[in-house]
Amino acid sequence: MARRDIYAARHILARNLRRLRRAQKMTQEQLANAAGLRQALISELESGKLDVRVDTLSRLATALDSSMAELFDETRRG
């Protein structure tokens, strides 16, 4: 995967993660607790600064009552 594709995927994930979290009316701290993660990790993911492991994506999707596919859905804006 080209470097620009990785940055694009991070941006899409960041946007969708924030959108889904806000739709659930959750703070970063609440999402972190629900997913068993640190709030700082949520912040960094929403900023597009980190690569993420598949198991972490699964935990986030479950906590957001969503799917991993929706986390990377390019058609969703918000």
Secondary structure as a PSIPRED ss2 file (coil, helix, strand):
# PSIPRED VFORMAT (PSIPRED V4.0)

   1 M C   1.000  0.000  0.000
   2 A C   1.000  0.000  0.000
   3 R H   0.000  1.000  0.000
   4 R H   0.000  1.000  0.000
   5 D H   0.000  1.000  0.000
   6 I H   0.000  1.000  0.000
   7 Y H   0.000  1.000  0.000
   8 A H   0.000  1.000  0.000
   9 A H   0.000  1.000  0.000
  10 R H   0.000  1.000  0.000
  11 H H   0.000  1.000  0.000
  12 I H   0.000  1.000  0.000
  13 L H   0.000  1.000  0.000
  14 A H   0.000  1.000  0.000
  15 R H   0.000  1.000  0.000
  16 N H   0.000  1.000  0.000
  17 L H   0.000  1.000  0.000
  18 R H   0.000  1.000  0.000
  19 R H   0.000  1.000  0.000
  20 L H   0.000  1.000  0.000
  21 R H   0.000  1.000  0.000
  22 R H   0.000  1.000  0.000
  23 A H   0.000  1.000  0.000
  24 Q C   1.000  0.000  0.000
  25 K C   1.000  0.000  0.000
  26 M C   1.000  0.000  0.000
  27 T C   1.000  0.000  0.000
  28 Q H   0.000  1.000  0.000
  29 E H   0.000  1.000  0.000
  30 Q H   0.000  1.000  0.000
  31 L H   0.000  1.000  0.000
  32 A H   0.000  1.000  0.000
  33 N H   0.000  1.000  0.000
  34 A H   0.000  1.000  0.000
  35 A H   0.000  1.000  0.000
  36 G C   1.000  0.000  0.000
  37 L C   1.000  0.000  0.000
  38 R C   1.000  0.000  0.000
  39 Q H   0.000  1.000  0.000
  40 A H   0.000  1.000  0.000
  41 L H   0.000  1.000  0.000
  42 I H   0.000  1.000  0.000
  43 S H   0.000  1.000  0.000
  44 E H   0.000  1.000  0.000
  45 L H   0.000  1.000  0.000
  46 E H   0.000  1.000  0.000
  47 S C   1.000  0.000  0.000
  48 G C   1.000  0.000  0.000
  49 K C   1.000  0.000  0.000
  50 L C   1.000  0.000  0.000
  51 D C   1.000  0.000  0.000
  52 V C   1.000  0.000  0.000
  53 R C   1.000  0.000  0.000
  54 V H   0.000  1.000  0.000
  55 D H   0.000  1.000  0.000
  56 T H   0.000  1.000  0.000
  57 L H   0.000  1.000  0.000
  58 S H   0.000  1.000  0.000
  59 R H   0.000  1.000  0.000
  60 L H   0.000  1.000  0.000
  61 A H   0.000  1.000  0.000
  62 T H   0.000  1.000  0.000
  63 A H   0.000  1.000  0.000
  64 L C   1.000  0.000  0.000
  65 D C   1.000  0.000  0.000
  66 S C   1.000  0.000  0.000
  67 S C   1.000  0.000  0.000
  68 M H   0.000  1.000  0.000
  69 A H   0.000  1.000  0.000
  70 E H   0.000  1.000  0.000
  71 L H   0.000  1.000  0.000
  72 F C   1.000  0.000  0.000
  73 D C   1.000  0.000  0.000
  74 E C   1.000  0.000  0.000
  75 T C   1.000  0.000  0.000
  76 R C   1.000  0.000  0.000
  77 R C   1.000  0.000  0.000
  78 G C   1.000  0.000  0.000
